[in-house]
């Protein structure tokens, strides 16, 4: 059985997709710490980020940079923070989180509950700024 992220890649589960390449996918976190909180995953299912092969890991980082720039143009913030935790889903992923302070990247904070329409609007705005 594949991870929930593999099911998103396969189109079995909907997501708020913001960008995609042949190897990576970016979509909004449905339990965000901030508006615009985006996940970057490899399309190939690998549990632990440090088990991702070097070429794919390079793709993920460079893709993350492009997505972060799109988020920065789309969501008011001071910076885009990056985090790799890797315990929530057994599929390597990178969190890109719009920040106003270092406290915004604290995963113990309560998650936002945004309406589907707002999530869709944020995803479309980020997608429109993705280069």
C-alpha positions as CSV (number, residue, x, y, z in Angstrom):
1,X,0.0,0.0,0.0
2,X,1.4,3.4,-1.0
3,X,1.6,6.4,1.2
4,X,-1.1,9.1,1.2
5,X,1.3,11.2,-0.8
6,X,1.7,8.4,-3.4
7,X,-2.1,8.4,-3.7
8,X,-2.0,12.2,-4.3
9,X,0.6,11.7,-7.1
10,X,-1.5,8.9,-8.6
11,X,-4.6,11.2,-8.5
12,X,-6.5,8.9,-6.1
13,X,-6.7,11.6,-3.5
14,X,-7.3,15.3,-4.4
15,X,-4.9,18.0,-3.4
16,X,-4.4,21.7,-3.8
17,X,-1.6,21.4,-6.3
18,X,0.6,24.5,-6.9
19,X,3.4,23.1,-9.1
20,X,4.8,20.0,-10.7
21,X,7.8,18.6,-12.6
22,X,8.5,15.2,-14.0
23,X,10.0,14.2,-10.6
24,X,8.4,16.4,-8.0
25,X,5.0,17.7,-6.8
26,X,4.1,20.7,-4.7
27,X,0.7,21.0,-3.0
28,X,-0.7,22.9,0.0
29,X,-0.5,21.3,3.4
30,X,-4.2,20.6,4.5
31,X,-3.1,21.2,8.1
32,X,-1.0,24.4,7.6
33,X,1.0,26.4,10.1
34,X,0.5,29.4,7.9
35,X,-1.5,30.4,4.8
36,X,0.6,29.1,1.8
37,X,2.3,26.2,3.8
38,X,3.3,24.0,0.9
39,X,4.7,20.4,0.8
40,X,7.3,19.3,-1.8
41,X,7.5,15.6,-2.5
42,X,9.3,13.4,-4.9
43,X,6.8,11.5,-7.1
44,X,8.8,8.4,-6.4
45,X,7.9,7.0,-3.0
46,X,10.9,7.1,-0.7
47,X,10.3,7.1,3.1
48,X,13.4,8.9,4.4
49,X,14.7,12.0,2.8
50,X,18.3,10.9,3.2
51,X,17.5,7.7,1.3
52,X,16.5,9.8,-1.8
53,X,19.1,9.4,-4.5
54,X,21.3,12.4,-5.1
55,X,19.9,13.4,-8.4
56,X,16.3,13.3,-7.1
57,X,17.2,15.1,-3.9
58,X,18.9,17.9,-6.0
59,X,15.7,18.1,-8.1
60,X,13.6,18.4,-4.9
61,X,15.8,21.2,-3.5
62,X,15.9,23.2,-6.8
63,X,12.2,22.7,-7.2
64,X,11.6,23.9,-3.6
65,X,13.5,27.0,-4.4
66,X,11.3,27.8,-7.4
67,X,8.1,27.1,-5.4
68,X,9.4,29.2,-2.4
69,X,9.8,32.1,-4.8
70,X,6.2,31.7,-6.0
71,X,4.9,31.5,-2.4
72,X,6.9,34.6,-1.6
73,X,5.2,36.5,-4.4
74,X,1.8,35.2,-3.4
75,X,1.6,35.3,0.4
76,X,2.5,38.3,2.5
77,X,5.5,37.2,4.7
78,X,9.1,38.1,5.7
79,X,10.6,34.9,4.5
80,X,9.8,31.3,3.4
81,X,11.1,28.8,6.0
82,X,12.1,25.3,5.2
83,X,11.8,22.2,7.4
84,X,12.2,18.5,7.0
85,X,10.7,16.5,9.8
86,X,9.7,13.2,8.1
87,X,7.7,11.5,10.9
88,X,4.2,12.4,9.8
89,X,4.0,10.5,6.5
90,X,6.3,7.7,5.3
91,X,7.2,9.6,2.1
92,X,10.0,12.1,2.0
93,X,8.8,15.7,2.0
94,X,9.9,19.3,2.5
95,X,7.8,21.9,4.3
96,X,7.9,25.5,2.9
97,X,6.2,27.8,5.4
98,X,5.6,31.6,5.0
99,X,7.2,33.2,8.1
100,X,6.7,36.4,10.0
101,X,8.8,35.2,12.9
102,X,10.8,32.1,13.9
103,X,7.8,30.9,16.0
104,X,5.8,30.4,12.8
105,X,7.7,27.2,12.1
106,X,6.9,25.6,15.4
107,X,5.0,22.3,14.6
108,X,3.5,22.2,18.1
109,X,1.4,25.3,17.3
110,X,-2.3,24.7,16.4
111,X,-2.8,24.2,12.7
112,X,-5.0,26.6,10.7
113,X,-8.4,25.5,9.5
114,X,-9.0,27.2,6.1
115,X,-12.1,26.8,3.9
116,X,-11.7,24.8,0.7
117,X,-12.4,28.0,-1.3
118,X,-9.6,29.8,0.4
119,X,-7.2,26.9,0.0
120,X,-8.1,26.7,-3.7
121,X,-7.5,30.5,-4.1
122,X,-4.1,30.3,-2.4
123,X,-3.0,27.3,-4.5
124,X,-4.1,29.1,-7.7
125,X,-2.2,32.3,-6.8
126,X,1.0,30.4,-6.0
127,X,0.6,28.4,-9.2
128,X,0.2,31.6,-11.2
129,X,3.5,32.9,-9.8
130,X,5.5,29.6,-10.3
131,X,8.2,30.0,-13.0
